[in-house]
Amino acid sequence: MYDVIIIGGGPAGASAAIFTAKAGKETLVFDNDQSMTKAAWVENHYGAPDIEGPELLKTGREQAEKHGAAFSGEHVTAVEKTDNQRVKVKTENGEYEAVHVILTTGGNTKLAETSGIKTTEGTEPKIKSIIDTDEQGKTSVEGVWAAGTAAGVSVHTIITSGDGAKKAVNVLTEMNGGRHVDHDLLNAK
């Protein structure tokens, strides 16, 4: 059983995984290697000047793995609430459970729709539908959250990665019973 399962390994998903894993939560990321960022040339991502999308994705994954997140390429087929107040994630090869699931599926809401999670009309160009969330990122299914383009924010990598971090902080705040803050300090010399 995991604390957090993240479905989608693009900027929003990897960013969320960095925060949850760094906070000591058992984190599993399902990444189907279909991120829109794979085709991007990025010149507007703070701290990463002039970077190819695949390199940005690789860096994000490495950061999440450094903090203990595990990644899987398994295809997720369904997400559902269980009787024991956990969320079950079904894949082509098996089932996994977590306390919380964060959907970061980019412009694709098919998994949410087939899992009975409420969607609504998209707000970004070329994004037809998004996952309906409250301000915190909670969906219509308890324990399931959404972040990034799937939750209606701009497709720009800096914005989706920030939204992934924001939603992870909200998940951690709920799990810990108090506002989660993660600030590292330079060593004093």
N, C-alpha and C positions, 0 to 999 in steps of 0.2 A: 504494500500500500504506500502511496506517495502522499506528500503534503500537497503538492501542486503539480498538475499536468498542464503543459502548454501545447496547444495544437497550432503549429505554424512556427517555422524557424527563421523568418525574415527579421527585419529590424525591430518590429514590435515584440515578437516572440523571444528573440535572443536577449533583448533588453530586459524584458520581464524576467527571464531566466537568470540573468546576472543578479538582479535584485533578490529574487527568492532563494537562489542557491547561496548567495553570499550571506543571507540572513540565517543560514543553517537549515533551510527547509529542503527535504528530499524532493528534488525537481526532475521531472522527465519531460523532454521536448520531443514531440513528433514532428519531423521535418520531411516533407515530401519533395524537397528540392525544386519547388515550383515558384519561388518568390519572384515577384515583379522586378525586384532589385537585381536579379541576374542579368537583365538586359540594360541596366542603367549605367550611365557615366555621371558621376556625382561631383559637382563643384560647389555645392551649397550646404554641405554637412559640416557643422562646427567641429573643429579638431581633426578633420580628415580631408585636407585639401586635395582636389583632383584625384579621385579614387574610382576605380572600376567597381561596379556593383558586386561582382563575385568576390573581390578582395574585401569589401566592406562586410559581406555576409560571413566570410571566413574569419575575419577578425572578431565579429560579434559572437560567433559560435565558440571560438577559442577562449574568449573572456568568460563566457558562461561555463564552459567546461573547467576552466581554471578554478572556479568557485564551487565546483562539484555537480553541476547539472549534467544529466545523462541525455544523450540524443538517440533517437531511433528513426529509421526510415520507413517503419511500418505504416501502411495506409489505414487511417482511421475511418471507420464506417458508421459509428453512432456514438452519441453521448446521451446518458440518461441518469436521472436521480435514482438512488437505491433506497431501500427501506431502512437502511442503517445510517441515513443522513450523509452518505458519501455520494460521489459522482462516479459512474462507471463509464469507461472509455472502451469501446469495442474496436478491435482492429481486425484485419484479415487473418491474423495469426493467434489472437487471444483477447483477453480482457484485462483491464487495469483499473484500479480504483484510486481515487484521491479525495481529499477534503475539498479542494477547489480545482476547477479547470478554467483556464483562460484561453479563449478562442482568438487567435491572431491569424486568420486565414486570408488576409488580403482582400481582394475583390471577389472572393468566392464565398457565398453564404449557403451553398448547397448542404453542407454538413449540418449547419444550424437548422435549416428548413426541414430536412428529413428527420432531425432529432426532436422536432416539435418546439424549437426555440423561436420566439417571435422575431420577425424581421420587418423592415419598413423600407420605404423608397430611399434610394441613395441620394446623396447631396453633392457628390463629386462628379465631374464629367466622366463618362464611361463606366461609372459604378452604379449598376441598376438597383441593387438592394444592399442594405446593411443590417447588421444585427441590432435590434432595438435594445438599448440599455438605459439605465438611469444615470445620473451624474457621476456616480462612483464607478460605473462600468458593469453593474450587475444586470444579467439578462432575466428573461421570464422564468428561468429554471434556477432554483436555489442552488448556490454553490458554483454556478457557471457564470463567468465574466467574459467580456469581449474588449479587445483593444486594437488600436491601429485602424487601418483602412476598413477592416471588417466592421468596426464600431462607428464608422462615419467620419474619421479624421482624414485630412489631406494625405495623398499618396507620397508626399515628400519624405525621404528617409529620416530626416531629423525630427519631423513631426510624429511619424509613426513610432520611432524608437522612444521618443519622449512619452508618448501615450502608453506604450508598453510598460515603461518604468513607473509611470503614474498609477496605472491599474495594479501593478505588482505591489506598490506601496499600499494601495487601498486593501488588497488581499491580506498583506502582512499585518496591517493595522487591525483588521477584523480578527485574524488568527491570534494575535498577541494581546488584544484587548486594550491597546493604546497606540497612539500615532507612531508609526515606524519611521525612524530617521536613520540614515546611513551616511555619515560623513567621515572620511578618512583624513588624517592629518599627516603632514610631513614630519619626519623625525627631527627633533630639535638638534641643532649642531652646536 
